Amino acid sequence: MPIFSVKTTASQERTVADMLAEKEMPEIQAVIAPDQLTSYVMVEATDGSVFARILDEIPHANGVIQGSDGPAKSPFSEVEHFLSPTPDVEGIAEGDIVELIAGPFKGEKARVQRIDEGKDQVTVELYEATVPIPVTVRGDQIRVLDSDER
């Protein structure tokens, strides 16, 4: 089934996606608004002509990307990477300086000692501690402040 790109107002992607999904039209099979994609919503639909009827009713929807013969169709391979979740520890390396943003040590700075991608966990060593104690936290509980790779 073809996938179409709907141009939206910046920061209104979720609103447009929700409104498209609420239409409950049989032509529309799926709607996604990936965080990595600004000002676009991807819509899986049986036919591109459905957009001519409904986009006028949806605020912040600015139209469909056009091809030479009407609405441009995107192959599934172009949107497939938006559908697989990325691990929270992606982009974190051993030796990075991080800030804990959740949990009992919230606000503390630490250095990454070990990364367990399978469990999506990071073992860090707190800076302020008088005795170095390794603390294991989930990858979504830290924010990278300084990376050795930069």
C-alpha positions as CSV (number, residue, x, y, z in Angstrom):
1,M,0.0,0.0,0.0
2,P,1.4,3.4,-0.9
3,I,2.7,5.9,1.7
4,F,2.1,9.6,1.2
5,S,3.9,12.6,2.9
6,V,1.6,15.3,4.2
7,K,3.3,18.7,4.8
8,T,2.3,20.3,8.1
9,T,3.0,23.4,10.1
10,A,6.2,23.0,12.2
11,S,5.5,21.5,15.7
12,Q,1.9,20.5,14.7
13,E,2.8,17.0,13.3
14,R,1.1,15.2,16.2
15,T,-2.0,17.3,15.9
16,V,-2.4,16.7,12.2
17,A,-1.7,12.9,12.7
18,D,-4.3,12.7,15.4
19,M,-6.9,14.5,13.3
20,L,-6.2,12.3,10.3
21,A,-6.5,9.2,12.4
22,E,-9.8,10.4,13.9
23,K,-11.3,10.7,10.4
24,E,-11.8,6.9,10.4
25,M,-11.9,6.8,6.6
26,P,-11.5,3.3,5.1
27,E,-8.9,4.7,2.6
28,I,-6.5,5.7,5.4
29,Q,-4.8,2.6,6.9
30,A,-2.1,4.2,9.2
31,V,-0.7,7.6,10.2
32,I,2.7,8.2,11.8
33,A,4.4,11.4,13.0
34,P,8.0,10.5,13.7
35,D,9.9,12.7,16.1
36,Q,12.9,12.8,13.8
37,L,10.8,14.2,10.9
38,T,9.9,17.9,11.2
39,S,6.8,19.3,9.4
40,Y,5.7,16.0,7.8
41,V,3.3,13.2,8.6
42,M,3.4,9.9,6.8
43,V,0.1,8.4,5.8
44,E,-0.6,4.9,4.5
45,A,-3.6,5.2,2.2
46,T,-5.2,3.2,-0.6
47,D,-5.4,6.2,-2.9
48,G,-3.8,9.7,-2.9
49,S,-7.1,11.3,-4.0
50,V,-8.4,11.0,-0.4
51,F,-6.3,14.0,0.6
52,A,-8.0,16.4,-1.7
53,R,-11.2,15.9,0.2
54,I,-10.0,15.9,3.8
55,L,-6.9,18.2,4.1
56,D,-9.0,21.3,3.8
57,E,-10.8,20.3,7.0
58,I,-7.6,19.8,9.0
59,P,-5.9,22.8,10.4
60,H,-2.1,22.9,10.0
61,A,-2.1,20.4,7.1
62,N,-0.6,22.2,4.2
63,G,-1.0,19.6,1.5
64,V,0.5,16.4,0.1
65,I,3.9,16.2,-1.6
66,Q,3.2,16.1,-5.3
67,G,4.8,13.9,-7.9
68,S,4.5,14.2,-11.7
69,D,1.3,12.2,-11.7
70,G,-0.4,13.4,-8.5
71,P,0.4,12.8,-4.9
72,A,3.9,11.3,-4.6
73,K,4.1,7.8,-3.2
74,S,7.0,6.8,-0.9
75,P,8.2,3.2,-0.8
76,F,8.0,1.4,2.5
77,S,11.8,1.3,2.7
78,E,11.9,5.1,3.1
79,V,9.8,5.0,6.3
80,E,10.8,1.6,7.7
81,H,13.5,3.1,9.9
82,F,11.0,5.3,11.7
83,L,9.0,2.2,12.9
84,S,11.8,0.5,14.8
85,P,12.6,1.9,18.2
86,T,16.1,3.1,19.0
87,P,17.7,2.1,22.2
88,D,17.9,4.7,24.9
89,V,21.7,4.1,25.3
90,E,22.3,4.9,21.6
91,G,24.8,7.8,21.4
92,I,26.2,7.2,24.8
93,A,29.8,6.0,25.1
94,E,32.0,4.9,28.0
95,G,33.8,7.9,29.5
96,D,31.0,10.3,28.7
97,I,30.0,12.9,31.4
98,V,26.2,12.6,32.0
99,E,23.6,14.1,34.3
100,L,21.1,11.8,36.0
101,I,17.6,13.2,35.2
102,A,15.5,10.8,37.2
103,G,15.7,8.5,40.2
104,P,17.2,9.1,43.7
105,F,20.4,10.7,42.2
106,K,18.5,13.2,40.0
107,G,20.7,16.2,39.2
108,E,24.0,14.5,40.0
109,K,26.8,14.4,37.5
110,A,28.5,11.1,36.7
111,R,31.0,9.4,34.3
112,V,29.8,6.4,32.2
113,Q,31.7,3.2,33.2
114,R,29.8,0.5,31.3
115,I,26.9,0.2,28.8
116,D,24.6,-2.8,28.6
117,E,22.7,-2.3,25.3
118,G,20.8,-5.6,25.7
119,K,19.2,-4.3,28.9
120,D,19.2,-0.7,27.9
121,Q,21.1,0.2,31.1
122,V,24.2,2.3,31.9
123,T,26.5,1.9,34.8
124,V,27.9,5.3,36.0
125,E,30.2,6.5,38.7
126,L,29.0,9.6,40.6
127,Y,31.4,12.6,40.7
128,E,30.4,13.9,44.1
129,A,30.7,10.6,46.0
130,T,33.6,10.4,48.4
131,V,33.8,6.7,47.7
132,P,33.4,5.7,44.0
133,I,30.2,3.7,43.8
134,P,28.9,2.3,40.5
135,V,25.2,3.0,40.0
136,T,23.2,1.3,37.3
137,V,20.4,3.3,35.7
138,R,18.1,3.0,32.6
139,G,19.3,4.7,29.5
140,D,16.4,7.1,29.5
141,Q,17.3,8.4,33.0
142,I,20.5,10.2,31.9
143,R,21.4,13.1,29.6
144,V,24.9,13.4,28.0
145,L,26.6,16.6,29.0
146,D,30.1,16.0,27.5
147,S,31.2,13.2,25.2
148,D,34.8,12.0,24.6
149,E,33.9,11.5,20.9
150,R,33.3,15.2,20.3
